[in-house]
Every structure is written in C-alpha cells, then in structure tokens.
Amino acid sequence: MAKATSGLPRGEIVRILSQLSSEEREEIMREVGKEHEVLKPKFIPIEEVLKLKGIISVGGDALKDSERIYDE
C-alpha cells in the first residue's frame, strides 16, 4: 500500500474511510499498525553468547585507534 501524507482534517479522513468497505478499512488499519509496531527482542541463552568469546574483540581505546588510523 502506498504511503501518503495529508493535511486533511480528521473529519474529512473519517468521511473518506466511511466510504470504504470494512475489508478495506481493516487492511488500512493493519498497515497503520505495522508502522507502529515495536520490535521484540530475541533472547539468546548465555551458553550461545559465551561461544562467541574470542571470536570478536570488544573494548579497547577508540580514540587511540582512530588517531593511529589518521596518522598512517
């Protein structure tokens, strides 16, 4: 469904929606709901996280690292 923005007053929007079938209104409401959904976190067991230890480096001195890069 295409996105649209408008400066229409609320009453005008209600009038337009009232001309649609209930199926069309429900589809519009589903689309609106999708735009306002909150992402749900995916939890991972700690055992899986601990398997990553040593694969990636975390921490360090970002300022020192960035200065080293610019000095090269």
Stockholm file with secondary structure:
# STOCKHOLM 1.0

chainA/1-72         MAKATSGLPRGEIVRILSQLSSEEREEIMREVGKEHEVLKPKFIPIEEVLKLKGIISVGGDALKDSERIYDE
#=GR chainA/1-72 SS CCCCCCCCCHHHHHHHHHTSCHHHHHHHHHHHHHHTCCCCCCCCCHHHHHTTBTTBCCCCCHHHHHHHHHHC
#=GC SS_cons        CCCCCCCCCHHHHHHHHHTSCHHHHHHHHHHHHHHTCCCCCCCCCHHHHHTTBTTBCCCCCHHHHHHHHHHC
//
